């Protein structure tokens, strides 16, 4: 059995880790559904 995370650091670390994994999963699903955005055109050089 695993011990319960009883310190503030352990709880915050677990929450942040879960949030990062969830964000990556949602981004993966978004790009699978809607595709990748088109590339931006190269910037115009304002000095010329």
N, CA, C and O atoms as a GROMACS GRO file, in nm:
protein
  192
    1UNK      N    1   0.083  -0.119   0.000
    1UNK     CA    2   0.000   0.000   0.000
    1UNK      C    3   0.087   0.125   0.000
    1UNK      O    4   0.196   0.128   0.057
    2UNK      N    5   0.036   0.227  -0.065
    2UNK     CA    6   0.108   0.354  -0.068
    2UNK      C    7   0.057   0.443   0.045
    2UNK      O    8  -0.061   0.441   0.081
    3UNK      N    9   0.150   0.520   0.099
    3UNK     CA   10   0.109   0.615   0.203
    3UNK      C   11   0.038   0.732   0.140
    3UNK      O   12   0.065   0.770   0.026
    4UNK      N   13  -0.054   0.788   0.215
    4UNK     CA   14  -0.128   0.905   0.167
    4UNK      C   15  -0.036   1.027   0.169
    4UNK      O   16   0.045   1.044   0.260
    5UNK      N   17  -0.049   1.112   0.067
    5UNK     CA   18   0.031   1.234   0.062
    5UNK      C   19  -0.022   1.330   0.167
    5UNK      O   20  -0.132   1.385   0.153
    6UNK      N   21   0.055   1.350   0.273
    6UNK     CA   22   0.005   1.430   0.384
    6UNK      C   23   0.076   1.564   0.398
    6UNK      O   24   0.044   1.642   0.488
    7UNK      N   25   0.172   1.593   0.311
    7UNK     CA   26   0.237   1.723   0.320
    7UNK      C   27   0.181   1.814   0.212
    7UNK      O   28   0.128   1.768   0.111
    8UNK      N   29   0.193   1.942   0.235
    8UNK     CA   30   0.144   2.040   0.138
    8UNK      C   31   0.218   2.026   0.006
    8UNK      O   32   0.156   2.032  -0.101
    9UNK      N   33   0.350   2.006   0.012
    9UNK     CA   34   0.428   1.991  -0.111
    9UNK      C   35   0.380   1.870  -0.190
    9UNK      O   36   0.365   1.879  -0.312
   10UNK      N   37   0.357   1.758  -0.125
   10UNK     CA   38   0.314   1.637  -0.195
   10UNK      C   39   0.177   1.657  -0.259
   10UNK      O   40   0.154   1.612  -0.372
   11UNK      N   41   0.088   1.721  -0.190
   11UNK     CA   42  -0.046   1.745  -0.246
   11UNK      C   43  -0.040   1.840  -0.366
   11UNK      O   44  -0.102   1.814  -0.469
   12UNK      N   45   0.034   1.949  -0.352
   12UNK     CA   46   0.046   2.043  -0.463
   12UNK      C   47   0.118   1.980  -0.581
   12UNK      O   48   0.079   2.002  -0.696
   13UNK      N   49   0.221   1.901  -0.555
   13UNK     CA   50   0.292   1.833  -0.662
   13UNK      C   51   0.198   1.740  -0.737
   13UNK      O   52   0.200   1.736  -0.860
   14UNK      N   53   0.116   1.666  -0.665
   14UNK     CA   54   0.022   1.575  -0.730
   14UNK      C   55  -0.082   1.650  -0.811
   14UNK      O   56  -0.118   1.606  -0.921
   15UNK      N   57  -0.132   1.760  -0.759
   15UNK     CA   58  -0.232   1.839  -0.832
   15UNK      C   59  -0.171   1.898  -0.958
   15UNK      O   60  -0.232   1.892  -1.065
   16UNK      N   61  -0.051   1.955  -0.946
   16UNK     CA   62   0.014   2.015  -1.064
   16UNK      C   63   0.049   1.910  -1.167
   16UNK      O   64   0.036   1.934  -1.287
   17UNK      N   65   0.094   1.794  -1.122
   17UNK     CA   66   0.127   1.686  -1.216
   17UNK      C   67   0.001   1.640  -1.289
   17UNK      O   68   0.005   1.618  -1.410
   18UNK      N   69  -0.108   1.625  -1.218
   18UNK     CA   70  -0.234   1.586  -1.281
   18UNK      C   71  -0.281   1.693  -1.379
   18UNK      O   72  -0.333   1.661  -1.486
   19UNK      N   73  -0.264   1.820  -1.344
   19UNK     CA   74  -0.306   1.929  -1.434
   19UNK      C   75  -0.222   1.930  -1.561
   19UNK      O   76  -0.276   1.954  -1.670
   20UNK      N   77  -0.093   1.905  -1.550
   20UNK     CA   78  -0.007   1.902  -1.669
   20UNK      C   79  -0.044   1.785  -1.759
   20UNK      O   80  -0.053   1.802  -1.881
   21UNK      N   81  -0.067   1.669  -1.701
   21UNK     CA   82  -0.105   1.552  -1.780
   21UNK      C   83  -0.240   1.577  -1.848
   21UNK      O   84  -0.256   1.544  -1.966
   22UNK      N   85  -0.335   1.633  -1.775
   22UNK     CA   86  -0.466   1.662  -1.833
   22UNK      C   87  -0.455   1.764  -1.947
   22UNK      O   88  -0.521   1.748  -2.050
   23UNK      N   89  -0.373   1.866  -1.930
   23UNK     CA   90  -0.356   1.966  -2.036
   23UNK      C   91  -0.295   1.904  -2.161
   23UNK      O   92  -0.338   1.935  -2.272
   24UNK      N   93  -0.197   1.816  -2.144
   24UNK     CA   94  -0.138   1.750  -2.260
   24UNK      C   95  -0.238   1.657  -2.328
   24UNK      O   96  -0.243   1.649  -2.451
   25UNK      N   97  -0.317   1.588  -2.249
   25UNK     CA   98  -0.418   1.500  -2.306
   25UNK      C   99  -0.523   1.579  -2.385
   25UNK      O  100  -0.560   1.540  -2.495
   26UNK      N  101  -0.569   1.690  -2.330
   26UNK     CA  102  -0.666   1.773  -2.400
   26UNK      C  103  -0.608   1.833  -2.527
   26UNK      O  104  -0.677   1.841  -2.629
   27UNK      N  105  -0.482   1.876  -2.522
   27UNK     CA  106  -0.419   1.930  -2.643
   27UNK      C  107  -0.406   1.822  -2.749
   27UNK      O  108  -0.431   1.848  -2.867
   28UNK      N  109  -0.368   1.702  -2.710
   28UNK     CA  110  -0.358   1.591  -2.805
   28UNK      C  111  -0.493   1.563  -2.870
   28UNK      O  112  -0.502   1.549  -2.992
   29UNK      N  113  -0.598   1.556  -2.788
   29UNK     CA  114  -0.730   1.530  -2.844
   29UNK      C  115  -0.777   1.644  -2.933
   29UNK      O  116  -0.840   1.620  -3.036
   30UNK      N  117  -0.747   1.769  -2.896
   30UNK     CA  118  -0.785   1.885  -2.976
   30UNK      C  119  -0.720   1.877  -3.114
   30UNK      O  120  -0.788   1.895  -3.216
   31UNK      N  121  -0.590   1.850  -3.119
   31UNK     CA  122  -0.520   1.845  -3.247
   31UNK      C  123  -0.562   1.724  -3.329
   31UNK      O  124  -0.560   1.729  -3.452
   32UNK      N  125  -0.601   1.615  -3.264
   32UNK     CA  126  -0.652   1.501  -3.338
   32UNK      C  127  -0.786   1.534  -3.403
   32UNK      O  128  -0.814   1.490  -3.514
   33UNK      N  129  -0.867   1.612  -3.334
   33UNK     CA  130  -1.000   1.646  -3.384
   33UNK      C  131  -0.996   1.757  -3.489
   33UNK      O  132  -1.059   1.744  -3.594
   34UNK      N  133  -0.923   1.864  -3.461
   34UNK     CA  134  -0.930   1.984  -3.544
   34UNK      C  135  -0.806   2.007  -3.630
   34UNK      O  136  -0.806   2.097  -3.714
   35UNK      N  137  -0.702   1.932  -3.611
   35UNK     CA  138  -0.580   1.950  -3.689
   35UNK      C  139  -0.493   2.060  -3.632
   35UNK      O  140  -0.530   2.128  -3.536
   36UNK      N  141  -0.378   2.074  -3.692
   36UNK     CA  142  -0.281   2.173  -3.645
   36UNK      C  143  -0.308   2.307  -3.712
   36UNK      O  144  -0.358   2.310  -3.824
   37UNK      N  145  -0.275   2.418  -3.646
   37UNK     CA  146  -0.295   2.549  -3.709
   37UNK      C  147  -0.199   2.568  -3.825
   37UNK      O  148  -0.090   2.510  -3.825
   38UNK      N  149  -0.237   2.647  -3.924
   38UNK     CA  150  -0.146   2.670  -4.037
   38UNK      C  151  -0.022   2.747  -3.992
   38UNK      O  152  -0.031   2.826  -3.897
   39UNK      N  153   0.090   2.726  -4.056
   39UNK     CA  154   0.211   2.801  -4.015
   39UNK      C  155   0.196   2.949  -4.046
   39UNK      O  156   0.129   2.988  -4.142
   40UNK      N  157   0.258   3.030  -3.964
   40UNK     CA  158   0.252   3.175  -3.984
   40UNK      C  159   0.347   3.214  -4.097
   40UNK      O  160   0.450   3.150  -4.116
   41UNK      N  161   0.311   3.318  -4.172
   41UNK     CA  162   0.403   3.364  -4.277
   41UNK      C  163   0.529   3.423  -4.213
   41UNK      O  164   0.525   3.469  -4.099
   42UNK      N  165   0.639   3.421  -4.286
   42UNK     CA  166   0.761   3.480  -4.228
   42UNK      C  167   0.742   3.628  -4.202
   42UNK      O  168   0.670   3.695  -4.276
   43UNK      N  169   0.803   3.681  -4.098
   43UNK     CA  170   0.784   3.824  -4.065
   43UNK      C  171   0.846   3.913  -4.172
   43UNK      O  172   0.950   3.881  -4.230
   44UNK      N  173   0.781   4.024  -4.196
   44UNK     CA  174   0.834   4.123  -4.289
   44UNK      C  175   0.937   4.208  -4.216
   44UNK      O  176   0.915   4.251  -4.103
   45UNK      N  177   1.048   4.231  -4.281
   45UNK     CA  178   1.153   4.311  -4.219
   45UNK      C  179   1.115   4.459  -4.228
   45UNK      O  180   1.106   4.514  -4.337
   46UNK      N  181   1.091   4.522  -4.113
   46UNK     CA  182   1.045   4.661  -4.110
   46UNK      C  183   1.157   4.759  -4.142
   46UNK      O  184   1.130   4.874  -4.176
   47UNK      N  185   1.283   4.716  -4.134
   47UNK     CA  186   1.395   4.807  -4.159
   47UNK      C  187   1.412   4.836  -4.307
   47UNK      O  188   1.470   4.938  -4.344
   48UNK      N  189   1.363   4.750  -4.391
   48UNK     CA  190   1.382   4.771  -4.536
   48UNK      C  191   1.274   4.858  -4.595
   48UNK      O  192   1.276   4.885  -4.715
   0.00000   0.00000   0.00000
